[in-house]
Amino acid sequence: MGCCRRPGSGLQDVPPLRPSHAVLEPLAPLWAKLLQLPRPYLYAGILFFATLGAYSVNLQAFDLVILLVLGALGFMMRRFGLPVLPLILGVILGPRIEGQLRKTLQLSAGDPAGLLGEPIAVGIYVIIGLILLWPFAYKLFRRKRPERRPLLPANSGAADYSN
């Protein structure tokens, strides 16, 4: 993001006005009114524009099938109380991660050891492994630990100094 220098104005770093701001800012009240539409109409409009956008990228019906499958998967995840954000992140970041994996494997001539060549990569893999194994280790640790009982029974007559 560039910035403009205005000598003598006291404003040293002023971000430039983007064309999108100039177009969208006057329409803000209209966008707010759009949210007052009944939900079925709003959802129909969102579905229409999502379908139009998915088809217009490659002009292939297969993109519409992917849209419907991921939409149904997202609906079912929401219906059963599962978070939808991991699905969205996977769809958005998946192709980029796959491209980087391909580049890495091409640079290492197909040798998967190229993924472990740097110490920082090994450290990140260890951290990811610990994060993935933590819930299982925590449940296992909680199961093996003996149940803690209070030292004194609840009505033992001992003085209570918890104030």
Phi, psi and omega in degrees: 000125180276170178217160182251139177259126177240103182294136176082355183270346183086344178262104184280317182239105179244119179293144181289153177284123181272151179300327180294326178293319182295330180274317188277331184297315177294340182269003183303316177297326178293320178295324178293321177293331180299329180286350178274355177295152174298146185303318179301321178291320180296315179294323178296319178294318178297316179297320179298311183289328176294319178294316179299317180292319181294321181285326186287344181292307183240356183055044179232140180291336179300327177297326177291324177296317178298318178300314181293319180294314180291326176295316178295320178297316177297321178297315181293323178296318179291323180296322182264010174080019178269148179290137182270340183303318177299325177296315181295315179297320179296320180292321183282314186271341183306308180298324178292317180296319179297320178297319178293323177296318178297317179298317180297317180291328176292319180293328180264017179057037176083004181274118180295346177294342177295339178284343182248016186290333184252145179298326180295325178294319178296318178299318179294320178297321178295316179297316178298318178298318178296319179296319181289327182272346184303312181300320180292317179295323180294316178296319179295318180294318180293327182288323183279338182289136177291152181290134181275129178249150178294152180293321180244145174297160185299321183248049184276351182084003179288151181292142180252113181250034185278356182290000000 
